[in-house]
Amino acid sequence: MGETVLVTGSTGFIGARLLLHLAREGEKVRVLLRPESRTDRLPGNIEVVRASYDDSKGLAVAVRGADRIVHLAGVTRAARSSGFEAGNVTPVKNILSAVREANPSLKRFLLVSSLAAAGPASEGIRGVSESDEAKPVSAYGRSKLLAERIAMESPDIPVTIVRPPAVYGPGDRDVLQVFRMLSKGLLVSAGDARRQRFSMIYADDLVRGIMAAARSPHAAGRIYYITSSRSWSWEEVIDAARPVLCFENLVRISLPKPLVYLLGSVAGTAGSLLGIPTIINRDKAAELVQDFWVCDPGRAEEELDFRADTGLPEGIEKTVAWYRSSGWM
């Protein structure tokens, strides 16, 4: 049996793929679950610790004896900006406090952040690098950046941060909506779709990159973009998806930026009044209309010897096959 790896956010899309990866590698896996979280979808031989992120005693039990912690848990939607702080910042603070008290010999705290913490790039080929100044454009991105800074300001704990771009693969529900549209011969996008480029990574490649960063003795105190080797345009995604989804003609609708902001403002105001997170608000609109959500894989390639192995056509084929076999498409 290998090391003990504590995983938070294990019931989410990426967390589920990470558990499968760790199980194949023979690691002893422990998960931190909220009291209300279900366990019926967890693989076998998983140690479960139940605690909320404001339960200091429960967090101490969860971190005690762990060799490495992979913190995936977080929120991507919130009715108000305070919800992002509660979901993305406070848990990091409290887990690090628990580590100081109950596991000062922890080998690595790996924080899974987001490209949103850095903000979009000014061009669409190489994109942002880890040395660039972070300029998030949303409350979500700002909360992830604040969590990063809190983690990095913990000199007594070896911290590594990874920033994934858009992630797709079996179990993902966000890209599912795009594939469903394409299968019907429709694509609705926000902003200038002809100009936009973005980085993407297949989920199983991402979890390999996460663990490479978590295990590297040279990665403490470092930030990495775990991403595809190149950026993609909508045209390239359409071309890769066409033979899998079997659509011929495609109707494309690009919503202009002012309209996206208007829709976001109306929906966001309603959600805030009702206290319900909405799919789009003005904050999310600011992310959707950007031209270049692109990041540079160079540091991860050089320092972690990591490269995303799954090409876009292969990744789409595997993902759609899983959707179909699971009854999602």
N, C-alpha and C positions, 0 to 999 in steps of 0.2 A: 504493500500500500504506500502511496506517495504522500505528498504534503496534504495538510488540511487547508482547504480553500473556502473561505466564507464568501458567499455571493448574496448581495441584496438585489432586489428587483428580479428575482428568479422566475416569477410568473409572467413576466412580459415577453415580448417577441424575442429580443436579443438574449435575455436571460435563459429562456428555454433552450436556445441553441447552444449557449455556453455550458449548461448542465450536461447536455449530450456530449459535447466535446470533452469535458473534464472526466466524465464517466468512461469514455473510450481510453483516456490516458491513464486511468487507474488511480486518480486522485481521490482522496477522502473529501467529500463535498458536504458543506454545511450551508444551510440557507437561513436567512433572517426573514421571517414573514410577519406581517401585521396580524393581530389577533383574529381579524375577520377574513383573512386570505384563505383560499381553498388550497388543498394539497392533492386533490385527485388527479391532477395532471403532471405531478412531479414524477421523475423516474424513480426506480427503486434504489435502496441503499443510500438515501439522502437523510442526513441529520437535520432536523427542523428545530429552530429556536423561534419562539413567538414573542415579539415585543414591539411596542410602538417606538417611534424615534424620540419620544420624550421620556422613555422609561430607562433611566440610567442603570438600574440593576439588571434589567433584561438585556440591554446592550452589552453590559460587562460579561454576561453569560455567553452572548453570541460571539464576542471577539476573543474571549479567553482561549488560548491554545491554538488559535489560527496562525498559520504560517504566512498566508497572504489573504488580503481582502480585496474583492472586486466590487466596487460600489456602482451598481447600475441603476438603482432606484431613483426615481424622479418624476416630475410632472411636466408635460408638454402643453397642457391647457389649464387655464385658471380664469375664473370670472374677474378677478382683480389681481393687480401686481403682487399684492401681499401673499397670494396663493403660491406664486412661484418661489418666493423666499421660504415659505413654510415647507414646500415640497422639494426644493433643490439646494437650499443653503443650510437650513437648520439641521437636517439629518447629517450633513457632512461635519458640522461643528460637533454634534453630539457623539457621533461615532469616533471621531478623533479624540474626544475627551475620554471616552470609554477605553480606547486603546492605551492612552497614557496611564490610566488607572489599573487596567486589568491585563494588558499585554504589551508592556514596553519593549519586548524583544521582537515585535512583529517585523517580518522581513520586508513587506511591501504593502502599501495602501495604494491601490490602483483606482483612480477616479475616472469614470467614463463620462466625459463632458460632451461637447458638441461643437461642430463648426460654427454654430450660431453664436458661441461665445466670442469668436474672433470677428464675425461679421463677414459680409461678402467681399470678394476680390475686386480689384479695379480692372482686371482683364481675365480672359477665360481660358488661357492655355496652362500656365503653371499654377496660377492662383496664389492664395495667401500662404506664407510660410510661418513657422513657429516664432521667428524673430520679428515679424511684423507687429505693429501696434494693434491691439484688439479694438475693434469698433463695432460692437453689437448694435443691431438696429431694432431690437425688440426687448420687452421685459423678460421674456424667456432667456434670450441670449445674455442679457445683463445678469440674471440670476445665476446662470451657469458660470459666467466669468467670476462673479463674486465667490462662488463655491471654490473655484480653482485657486483664487488668491488666498482664501482661508487655508486651504490644504497646503499650499506652497509655503505659507508662513508658519509651518509646523516643523522647525528644524530638528526636533527630536524624533520625528517619524519619517521613514523613507517613503516619499510620495512620488508617484508617476501619474501623469494625466494623458489620456488619449482623447482626441477630438474626431469622431467619425463625421462624415458628411451624410447624405441620404443613404439609408440602409434598406435593402430589399431582400426577400427570400421567403422560405416557408414560414407561415405564421404572421407575416406582416399584413396589417390592414390598411395602411396608408397608400402604398403603391398599388394595392389591390384595386382601389377605386380607379386608378389610371388604366389598369389593364381591363377592367370591366368596360370602361368607356371605349377603349380602343377596339375591344371585341365587337362593339356595336357600330364601329365605323365613325366614332366621334372623339374629339379631343378638345376639351375646354381648358384653357390655361390663362394665367394672369400675367400681365405685362407683355413685353415684346418677345414672343416665343421664337421668332426667327433669329433673334440675337442671343438668347439665353444659352448658357452652358452650365453644366453642373457636374460635380464629382458624385460618384455612387460606389457602393461596395456591397458585395454579396455577404449575407449574414455570417456564413461559415468562414469566410475569409476574415471578417472582422473579429470573430472570437479567437482565431489563431493569432491575429495581431495583438489583441488585448493580452493574451497570455504570454506572448513573446515580450511585450513591454513589462508585464508584471514580474517576469522571471529574470530579465536581463540585469546583471549586476551593475551595469553602467547606466541604467535608465532612471535611477533615483534622482529626483529633482528636475526631470526632463518632461517636456510636452511633445506629443507626437500626433501627426495626422495619420490615421490608419485609413487608407483610401485607395481607390483605383489608381492604376498607373497613368491614367489620362482622364481628361474631362470629356463630356458627351454633350451633343446637341439633341434637341427634340427630334430632328430628322433622323439621327443615328439610332435613337431609341425606337422610333417608329419602324425603321427598316429592320431592326433586330427582332421586334415583336411581331411583325407582319406574318412571317411563316408559321409562327406558333399560334397566334390568335386567329389566323385565317380571315383577315379582313382585306378587302380590295380597295374600294374608294374610302376616303377619309374626309369627313367634314371637320374643319379646324376653326375654332372660335377663340380668338385672343381678346380677353377683356382688357380694355385700356386702364392704365394706372388710376386715373381719377375715379373711375367706376368701382374699381376694387377697393379703394380707400372709402368710398361712400358706402358700399355694401358692408365693409368691415366696421365702420362707425355705427351704422344702424344696428347690425347684429350684436356688436359688442356692447352698445348701450343697453339693449334689451337684456342681454345676458347678465350684465352687471346689476341691473335693477332686480332681476329675478334670482341672482346669486348662482347662476348656472353657466359653466364654461361653454362657449360656443365654438363651432368648427372654425369660424372666421371672426375676427374682430379687427380693429384698426391696427393693433399690434401685429397680428398675424399677416395682415395685408402688407405691412412693411417688409416682411420676409418674402412673401409670394412674388412681389413685383421686381425683385432684384434680378439683375442680368447674369451675375457670375457667382454662384455658390460653388466655388472651385478652390481646392486646397492642394498643396504640394506634397507628394509622397517621399521626397528626397531624404529627409532625416530618418524616417523609419526604414527606408531601404538601406541606408548607409550604416546606421547604428544598430538596428535590430535584425538586419538581413531579411526584412519582411517585404514580400510582394504579393499583391492580390492575384491568385492563380485563376480565378473564375472569370472568363470573358463574359461580356454582356449578353451575347446570344445564348451561351450555355446557361448563364444565371437566370435569364428570363424563361428559358425552356424548363429548367428545374422548378422554378417558382410557380409557373402556371400549371405544371403537372401536379404539384402539391395542392394548389387551389382546387383543381378539378377532382382529385382523389378525395379531398376533404369536403367536397360539396359546396365550396365557396364560389365556384364559377360553373 
